[in-house]
Amino acid sequence: MTGRADAARPAAVVIGGGLAGITAALRLAEAGHRVTLAEGRPRLGGLAFSFQRGELTVDNGQHVYLRCCTAYRGLLERLGATRLVTLQDRLDVPVLSVSGSETAPVRTLGRLRRAGLPVPLHLAGSLARYPHLGPADRARVVRGALALQGLDLADPALDEISFGEWLRRNGQNANTLAALWDLVGVATLNARADQVSLALAAMVFKTGLLSDPGASDIGMAAVPLGTIHHDRALAELERAGVKVLLRARVAELKPAEPQHAVRLEGAEPIAAETVVLAGAQDSAAALLPPNAIADQERLADFGTAPILNVHVVYDRKVLRRPFFAALGSPVQWVFDRTAHSGLAGTELGRAHPGAQYLALSQSAVQDEIDLPVAELRRRYLPELARLLPAAAGAEVLDFFVTRERTATFDPAPGSAQLRPSARTNVPGLVLAGAWTATGWPATMEGAVRSGHAAADEALAATGTRLPVDRGDGRWPR
């Protein structure tokens, strides 16, 4: 009886095991589909994953989310992982600037933090005391924030110009760009103001800083990303009845009525009424049948942007806060990864009980992504010594880099026109991925939202009752 009941359920194949694919698979399974998830790599998690470097557990990069990321927070709840992350009670970002000579650096520490006041007063006190901007520049920032509040995010014209051009039209200068707008924008958009669409930048700043006092509070994993995005996700997918195939590369997608055929390398085709293409934009484009979406040839114009992560293990503690952002230095954001990596339990950690592991997250680094490790070492170790006095006398026990050359889509002006919706012209075929038209930049939140949108599109097309909505952080159990 069980076999007959299973056969009567519609079949779905999700191609790609990143956050978009995980979300879509769970949502389709909850709606009664027989779901197979095929992932070409040996692990789930997409571009937010962990790996082993000897005894050390390494995240490929530092991934954070904000309180306003309700879909990602909902996924964490769905995976039973809310205790595996931390979320600030109130936004608090230490910002360290360094000036002067290499032999006599001048360090200034400021903080971007919110008070328990309504928008926009929640940031007023912090801005008034922000040492990296003078009084005139602080007034410029207020002018820019008020202008941002007046923008209509639904206006397609916002995608036609750069954020930098708009900022200068609204009184901003090089100082305000460096000390605030790019400080936040580069980390969230993976592009500097002059290279990013005003539409995406306005969405980030309006949603994160100007919508709700707590919207920008920062969250991050308290464990390796793989514990959440692979271990917990795999267990929950299997509990939901999803068949997960790892190291399963899709060689071909053959659309047909009433079922599509998904052929894996070295395996028989899988038949399914619904197929979700939830991989990266290039892999999805390679599998799309001709004329599946409007202006499909334009996907070739949809570029990508890299992120570089520099990992340094010191023989002693050199940083006494969880993270900070840097100004006046090639260094952008620095995070303490000591506890997450399990350093203390490694042979290296036992030999050096006070050792500390720092990770530098470097976005919008097209000019650095392919530099040799030795050159990156010469570039970043002296800068860390300038920023952190204790690093100048510390021994470097390990130094390595991780590179994500196609970490995000290129958020340049005009990129909104290149982002396809979940729906395609092929019945039963839908798209998911942070690069699709979510309205969000290429973040974990955007990926999860795209997975929901793809599943909802597929379910609506078949007349299936949709599960409980996902935008409020609640999932059915």
Secondary structure as a PSIPRED ss2 file (coil, helix, strand):
# PSIPRED VFORMAT (PSIPRED V4.0)

   1 M C   1.000  0.000  0.000
   2 T H   0.000  1.000  0.000
   3 G H   0.000  1.000  0.000
   4 R H   0.000  1.000  0.000
   5 A H   0.000  1.000  0.000
   6 D H   0.000  1.000  0.000
   7 A H   0.000  1.000  0.000
   8 A H   0.000  1.000  0.000
   9 R C   1.000  0.000  0.000
  10 P C   1.000  0.000  0.000
  11 A E   0.000  0.000  1.000
  12 A E   0.000  0.000  1.000
  13 V E   0.000  0.000  1.000
  14 V E   0.000  0.000  1.000
  15 I E   0.000  0.000  1.000
  16 G C   1.000  0.000  0.000
  17 G C   1.000  0.000  0.000
  18 G C   1.000  0.000  0.000
  19 L H   0.000  1.000  0.000
  20 A H   0.000  1.000  0.000
  21 G H   0.000  1.000  0.000
  22 I H   0.000  1.000  0.000
  23 T H   0.000  1.000  0.000
  24 A H   0.000  1.000  0.000
  25 A H   0.000  1.000  0.000
  26 L H   0.000  1.000  0.000
  27 R H   0.000  1.000  0.000
  28 L H   0.000  1.000  0.000
  29 A H   0.000  1.000  0.000
  30 E H   0.000  1.000  0.000
  31 A C   1.000  0.000  0.000
  32 G C   1.000  0.000  0.000
  33 H C   1.000  0.000  0.000
  34 R E   0.000  0.000  1.000
  35 V E   0.000  0.000  1.000
  36 T E   0.000  0.000  1.000
  37 L E   0.000  0.000  1.000
  38 A E   0.000  0.000  1.000
  39 E E   0.000  0.000  1.000
  40 G C   1.000  0.000  0.000
  41 R C   1.000  0.000  0.000
  42 P C   1.000  0.000  0.000
  43 R C   1.000  0.000  0.000
  44 L C   1.000  0.000  0.000
  45 G C   1.000  0.000  0.000
  46 G C   1.000  0.000  0.000
  47 L C   1.000  0.000  0.000
  48 A C   1.000  0.000  0.000
  49 F C   1.000  0.000  0.000
  50 S E   0.000  0.000  1.000
  51 F E   0.000  0.000  1.000
  52 Q E   0.000  0.000  1.000
  53 R E   0.000  0.000  1.000
  54 G C   1.000  0.000  0.000
  55 E C   1.000  0.000  0.000
  56 L E   0.000  0.000  1.000
  57 T E   0.000  0.000  1.000
  58 V E   0.000  0.000  1.000
  59 D E   0.000  0.000  1.000
  60 N C   1.000  0.000  0.000
  61 G C   1.000  0.000  0.000
  62 Q C   1.000  0.000  0.000
  63 H C   1.000  0.000  0.000
  64 V E   0.000  0.000  1.000
  65 Y E   0.000  0.000  1.000
  66 L E   0.000  0.000  1.000
  67 R C   1.000  0.000  0.000
  68 C C   1.000  0.000  0.000
  69 C C   1.000  0.000  0.000
  70 T H   0.000  1.000  0.000
  71 A H   0.000  1.000  0.000
  72 Y H   0.000  1.000  0.000
  73 R H   0.000  1.000  0.000
  74 G H   0.000  1.000  0.000
  75 L H   0.000  1.000  0.000
  76 L H   0.000  1.000  0.000
  77 E H   0.000  1.000  0.000
  78 R H   0.000  1.000  0.000
  79 L C   1.000  0.000  0.000
  80 G C   1.000  0.000  0.000
  81 A C   1.000  0.000  0.000
  82 T H   0.000  1.000  0.000
  83 R H   0.000  1.000  0.000
  84 L H   0.000  1.000  0.000
  85 V E   0.000  0.000  1.000
  86 T E   0.000  0.000  1.000
  87 L E   0.000  0.000  1.000
  88 Q C   1.000  0.000  0.000
  89 D C   1.000  0.000  0.000
  90 R C   1.000  0.000  0.000
  91 L C   1.000  0.000  0.000
  92 D E   0.000  0.000  1.000
  93 V E   0.000  0.000  1.000
  94 P E   0.000  0.000  1.000
  95 V E   0.000  0.000  1.000
  96 L E   0.000  0.000  1.000
  97 S E   0.000  0.000  1.000
  98 V E   0.000  0.000  1.000
  99 S E   0.000  0.000  1.000
 100 G E   0.000  0.000  1.000
 101 S C   1.000  0.000  0.000
 102 E C   1.000  0.000  0.000
 103 T C   1.000  0.000  0.000
 104 A C   1.000  0.000  0.000
 105 P E   0.000  0.000  1.000
 106 V E   0.000  0.000  1.000
 107 R E   0.000  0.000  1.000
 108 T E   0.000  0.000  1.000
 109 L E   0.000  0.000  1.000
 110 G E   0.000  0.000  1.000
 111 R E   0.000  0.000  1.000
 112 L E   0.000  0.000  1.000
 113 R E   0.000  0.000  1.000
 114 R C   1.000  0.000  0.000
 115 A C   1.000  0.000  0.000
 116 G C   1.000  0.000  0.000
 117 L C   1.000  0.000  0.000
 118 P C   1.000  0.000  0.000
 119 V C   1.000  0.000  0.000
 120 P C   1.000  0.000  0.000
 121 L H   0.000  1.000  0.000
 122 H H   0.000  1.000  0.000
 123 L H   0.000  1.000  0.000
 124 A H   0.000  1.000  0.000
 125 G H   0.000  1.000  0.000
 126 S H   0.000  1.000  0.000
 127 L H   0.000  1.000  0.000
 128 A H   0.000  1.000  0.000
 129 R C   1.000  0.000  0.000
 130 Y C   1.000  0.000  0.000
 131 P C   1.000  0.000  0.000
 132 H C   1.000  0.000  0.000
 133 L C   1.000  0.000  0.000
 134 G C   1.000  0.000  0.000
 135 P H   0.000  1.000  0.000
 136 A H   0.000  1.000  0.000
 137 D H   0.000  1.000  0.000
 138 R H   0.000  1.000  0.000
 139 A H   0.000  1.000  0.000
 140 R H   0.000  1.000  0.000
 141 V H   0.000  1.000  0.000
 142 V H   0.000  1.000  0.000
 143 R H   0.000  1.000  0.000
 144 G H   0.000  1.000  0.000
 145 A H   0.000  1.000  0.000
 146 L H   0.000  1.000  0.000
 147 A H   0.000  1.000  0.000
 148 L H   0.000  1.000  0.000
 149 Q H   0.000  1.000  0.000
 150 G C   1.000  0.000  0.000
 151 L C   1.000  0.000  0.000
 152 D C   1.000  0.000  0.000
 153 L C   1.000  0.000  0.000
 154 A C   1.000  0.000  0.000
 155 D C   1.000  0.000  0.000
 156 P H   0.000  1.000  0.000
 157 A H   0.000  1.000  0.000
 158 L H   0.000  1.000  0.000
 159 D H   0.000  1.000  0.000
 160 E H   0.000  1.000  0.000
 161 I C   1.000  0.000  0.000
 162 S E   0.000  0.000  1.000
 163 F H   0.000  1.000  0.000
 164 G H   0.000  1.000  0.000
 165 E H   0.000  1.000  0.000
 166 W H   0.000  1.000  0.000
 167 L H   0.000  1.000  0.000
 168 R H   0.000  1.000  0.000
 169 R H   0.000  1.000  0.000
 170 N C   1.000  0.000  0.000
 171 G C   1.000  0.000  0.000
 172 Q C   1.000  0.000  0.000
 173 N C   1.000  0.000  0.000
 174 A H   0.000  1.000  0.000
 175 N H   0.000  1.000  0.000
 176 T H   0.000  1.000  0.000
 177 L H   0.000  1.000  0.000
 178 A H   0.000  1.000  0.000
 179 A H   0.000  1.000  0.000
 180 L H   0.000  1.000  0.000
 181 W H   0.000  1.000  0.000
 182 D H   0.000  1.000  0.000
 183 L H   0.000  1.000  0.000
 184 V H   0.000  1.000  0.000
 185 G H   0.000  1.000  0.000
 186 V H   0.000  1.000  0.000
 187 A H   0.000  1.000  0.000
 188 T H   0.000  1.000  0.000
 189 L H   0.000  1.000  0.000
 190 N C   1.000  0.000  0.000
 191 A C   1.000  0.000  0.000
 192 R C   1.000  0.000  0.000
 193 A H   0.000  1.000  0.000
 194 D H   0.000  1.000  0.000
 195 Q H   0.000  1.000  0.000
 196 V C   1.000  0.000  0.000
 197 S E   0.000  0.000  1.000
 198 L H   0.000  1.000  0.000
 199 A H   0.000  1.000  0.000
 200 L H   0.000  1.000  0.000
 201 A H   0.000  1.000  0.000
 202 A H   0.000  1.000  0.000
 203 M H   0.000  1.000  0.000
 204 V H   0.000  1.000  0.000
 205 F H   0.000  1.000  0.000
 206 K H   0.000  1.000  0.000
 207 T H   0.000  1.000  0.000
 208 G H   0.000  1.000  0.000
 209 L H   0.000  1.000  0.000
 210 L C   1.000  0.000  0.000
 211 S C   1.000  0.000  0.000
 212 D C   1.000  0.000  0.000
 213 P C   1.000  0.000  0.000
 214 G C   1.000  0.000  0.000
 215 A C   1.000  0.000  0.000
 216 S C   1.000  0.000  0.000
 217 D C   1.000  0.000  0.000
 218 I E   0.000  0.000  1.000
 219 G E   0.000  0.000  1.000
 220 M E   0.000  0.000  1.000
 221 A E   0.000  0.000  1.000
 222 A C   1.000  0.000  0.000
 223 V C   1.000  0.000  0.000
 224 P C   1.000  0.000  0.000
 225 L H   0.000  1.000  0.000
 226 G H   0.000  1.000  0.000
 227 T H   0.000  1.000  0.000
 228 I H   0.000  1.000  0.000
 229 H H   0.000  1.000  0.000
 230 H H   0.000  1.000  0.000
 231 D H   0.000  1.000  0.000
 232 R H   0.000  1.000  0.000
 233 A H   0.000  1.000  0.000
 234 L H   0.000  1.000  0.000
 235 A H   0.000  1.000  0.000
 236 E H   0.000  1.000  0.000
 237 L H   0.000  1.000  0.000
 238 E H   0.000  1.000  0.000
 239 R H   0.000  1.000  0.000
 240 A C   1.000  0.000  0.000
 241 G C   1.000  0.000  0.000
 242 V C   1.000  0.000  0.000
 243 K E   0.000  0.000  1.000
 244 V E   0.000  0.000  1.000
 245 L E   0.000  0.000  1.000
 246 L E   0.000  0.000  1.000
 247 R C   1.000  0.000  0.000
 248 A C   1.000  0.000  0.000
 249 R C   1.000  0.000  0.000
 250 V E   0.000  0.000  1.000
 251 A E   0.000  0.000  1.000
 252 E E   0.000  0.000  1.000
 253 L E   0.000  0.000  1.000
 254 K E   0.000  0.000  1.000
 255 P C   1.000  0.000  0.000
 256 A C   1.000  0.000  0.000
 257 E C   1.000  0.000  0.000
 258 P C   1.000  0.000  0.000
 259 Q C   1.000  0.000  0.000
 260 H E   0.000  0.000  1.000
 261 A E   0.000  0.000  1.000
 262 V E   0.000  0.000  1.000
 263 R E   0.000  0.000  1.000
 264 L E   0.000  0.000  1.000
 265 E C   1.000  0.000  0.000
 266 G C   1.000  0.000  0.000
 267 A C   1.000  0.000  0.000
 268 E C   1.000  0.000  0.000
 269 P C   1.000  0.000  0.000
 270 I E   0.000  0.000  1.000
 271 A E   0.000  0.000  1.000
 272 A E   0.000  0.000  1.000
 273 E C   1.000  0.000  0.000
 274 T E   0.000  0.000  1.000
 275 V E   0.000  0.000  1.000
 276 V E   0.000  0.000  1.000
 277 L E   0.000  0.000  1.000
 278 A C   1.000  0.000  0.000
 279 G C   1.000  0.000  0.000
 280 A C   1.000  0.000  0.000
 281 Q H   0.000  1.000  0.000
 282 D H   0.000  1.000  0.000
 283 S H   0.000  1.000  0.000
 284 A H   0.000  1.000  0.000
 285 A H   0.000  1.000  0.000
 286 A H   0.000  1.000  0.000
 287 L H   0.000  1.000  0.000
 288 L C   1.000  0.000  0.000
 289 P C   1.000  0.000  0.000
 290 P C   1.000  0.000  0.000
 291 N C   1.000  0.000  0.000
 292 A C   1.000  0.000  0.000
 293 I C   1.000  0.000  0.000
 294 A C   1.000  0.000  0.000
 295 D C   1.000  0.000  0.000
 296 Q H   0.000  1.000  0.000
 297 E H   0.000  1.000  0.000
 298 R H   0.000  1.000  0.000
 299 L H   0.000  1.000  0.000
 300 A H   0.000  1.000  0.000
 301 D H   0.000  1.000  0.000
 302 F C   1.000  0.000  0.000
 303 G C   1.000  0.000  0.000
 304 T E   0.000  0.000  1.000
 305 A E   0.000  0.000  1.000
 306 P E   0.000  0.000  1.000
 307 I E   0.000  0.000  1.000
 308 L E   0.000  0.000  1.000
 309 N E   0.000  0.000  1.000
 310 V E   0.000  0.000  1.000
 311 H E   0.000  0.000  1.000
 312 V E   0.000  0.000  1.000
 313 V E   0.000  0.000  1.000
 314 Y E   0.000  0.000  1.000
 315 D C   1.000  0.000  0.000
 316 R C   1.000  0.000  0.000
 317 K C   1.000  0.000  0.000
 318 V C   1.000  0.000  0.000
 319 L C   1.000  0.000  0.000
 320 R C   1.000  0.000  0.000
 321 R C   1.000  0.000  0.000
 322 P C   1.000  0.000  0.000
 323 F E   0.000  0.000  1.000
 324 F E   0.000  0.000  1.000
 325 A E   0.000  0.000  1.000
 326 A E   0.000  0.000  1.000
 327 L E   0.000  0.000  1.000
 328 G C   1.000  0.000  0.000
 329 S C   1.000  0.000  0.000
 330 P C   1.000  0.000  0.000
 331 V C   1.000  0.000  0.000
 332 Q C   1.000  0.000  0.000
 333 W E   0.000  0.000  1.000
 334 V E   0.000  0.000  1.000
 335 F E   0.000  0.000  1.000
 336 D E   0.000  0.000  1.000
 337 R C   1.000  0.000  0.000
 338 T H   0.000  1.000  0.000
 339 A H   0.000  1.000  0.000
 340 H H   0.000  1.000  0.000
 341 S H   0.000  1.000  0.000
 342 G C   1.000  0.000  0.000
 343 L H   0.000  1.000  0.000
 344 A H   0.000  1.000  0.000
 345 G H   0.000  1.000  0.000
 346 T C   1.000  0.000  0.000
 347 E H   0.000  1.000  0.000
 348 L H   0.000  1.000  0.000
 349 G H   0.000  1.000  0.000
 350 R H   0.000  1.000  0.000
 351 A H   0.000  1.000  0.000
 352 H C   1.000  0.000  0.000
 353 P C   1.000  0.000  0.000
 354 G C   1.000  0.000  0.000
 355 A C   1.000  0.000  0.000
 356 Q E   0.000  0.000  1.000
 357 Y E   0.000  0.000  1.000
 358 L E   0.000  0.000  1.000
 359 A E   0.000  0.000  1.000
 360 L E   0.000  0.000  1.000
 361 S E   0.000  0.000  1.000
 362 Q E   0.000  0.000  1.000
 363 S E   0.000  0.000  1.000
 364 A C   1.000  0.000  0.000
 365 V C   1.000  0.000  0.000
 366 Q C   1.000  0.000  0.000
 367 D C   1.000  0.000  0.000
 368 E C   1.000  0.000  0.000
 369 I C   1.000  0.000  0.000
 370 D C   1.000  0.000  0.000
 371 L C   1.000  0.000  0.000
 372 P C   1.000  0.000  0.000
 373 V H   0.000  1.000  0.000
 374 A H   0.000  1.000  0.000
 375 E H   0.000  1.000  0.000
 376 L H   0.000  1.000  0.000
 377 R H   0.000  1.000  0.000
 378 R H   0.000  1.000  0.000
 379 R H   0.000  1.000  0.000
 380 Y H   0.000  1.000  0.000
 381 L H   0.000  1.000  0.000
 382 P H   0.000  1.000  0.000
 383 E H   0.000  1.000  0.000
 384 L H   0.000  1.000  0.000
 385 A H   0.000  1.000  0.000
 386 R H   0.000  1.000  0.000
 387 L H   0.000  1.000  0.000
 388 L C   1.000  0.000  0.000
 389 P H   0.000  1.000  0.000
 390 A H   0.000  1.000  0.000
 391 A H   0.000  1.000  0.000
 392 A H   0.000  1.000  0.000
 393 G C   1.000  0.000  0.000
 394 A C   1.000  0.000  0.000
 395 E C   1.000  0.000  0.000
 396 V E   0.000  0.000  1.000
 397 L E   0.000  0.000  1.000
 398 D E   0.000  0.000  1.000
 399 F E   0.000  0.000  1.000
 400 F E   0.000  0.000  1.000
 401 V E   0.000  0.000  1.000
 402 T E   0.000  0.000  1.000
 403 R E   0.000  0.000  1.000
 404 E E   0.000  0.000  1.000
 405 R E   0.000  0.000  1.000
 406 T E   0.000  0.000  1.000
 407 A E   0.000  0.000  1.000
 408 T E   0.000  0.000  1.000
 409 F E   0.000  0.000  1.000
 410 D C   1.000  0.000  0.000
 411 P C   1.000  0.000  0.000
 412 A C   1.000  0.000  0.000
 413 P C   1.000  0.000  0.000
 414 G C   1.000  0.000  0.000
 415 S H   0.000  1.000  0.000
 416 A H   0.000  1.000  0.000
 417 Q H   0.000  1.000  0.000
 418 L H   0.000  1.000  0.000
 419 R C   1.000  0.000  0.000
 420 P C   1.000  0.000  0.000
 421 S C   1.000  0.000  0.000
 422 A C   1.000  0.000  0.000
 423 R E   0.000  0.000  1.000
 424 T C   1.000  0.000  0.000
 425 N C   1.000  0.000  0.000
 426 V C   1.000  0.000  0.000
 427 P C   1.000  0.000  0.000
 428 G C   1.000  0.000  0.000
 429 L E   0.000  0.000  1.000
 430 V E   0.000  0.000  1.000
 431 L E   0.000  0.000  1.000
 432 A C   1.000  0.000  0.000
 433 G C   1.000  0.000  0.000
 434 A C   1.000  0.000  0.000
 435 W C   1.000  0.000  0.000
 436 T C   1.000  0.000  0.000
 437 A C   1.000  0.000  0.000
 438 T C   1.000  0.000  0.000
 439 G C   1.000  0.000  0.000
 440 W C   1.000  0.000  0.000
 441 P C   1.000  0.000  0.000
 442 A C   1.000  0.000  0.000
 443 T C   1.000  0.000  0.000
 444 M H   0.000  1.000  0.000
 445 E H   0.000  1.000  0.000
 446 G H   0.000  1.000  0.000
 447 A H   0.000  1.000  0.000
 448 V H   0.000  1.000  0.000
 449 R H   0.000  1.000  0.000
 450 S H   0.000  1.000  0.000
 451 G H   0.000  1.000  0.000
 452 H H   0.000  1.000  0.000
 453 A H   0.000  1.000  0.000
 454 A H   0.000  1.000  0.000
 455 A H   0.000  1.000  0.000
 456 D H   0.000  1.000  0.000
 457 E H   0.000  1.000  0.000
 458 A H   0.000  1.000  0.000
 459 L H   0.000  1.000  0.000
 460 A H   0.000  1.000  0.000
 461 A H   0.000  1.000  0.000
 462 T H   0.000  1.000  0.000
 463 G C   1.000  0.000  0.000
 464 T C   1.000  0.000  0.000
 465 R C   1.000  0.000  0.000
 466 L C   1.000  0.000  0.000
 467 P C   1.000  0.000  0.000
 468 V C   1.000  0.000  0.000
 469 D C   1.000  0.000  0.000
 470 R C   1.000  0.000  0.000
 471 G C   1.000  0.000  0.000
 472 D C   1.000  0.000  0.000
 473 G C   1.000  0.000  0.000
 474 R C   1.000  0.000  0.000
 475 W C   1.000  0.000  0.000
 476 P C   1.000  0.000  0.000
 477 R C   1.000  0.000  0.000
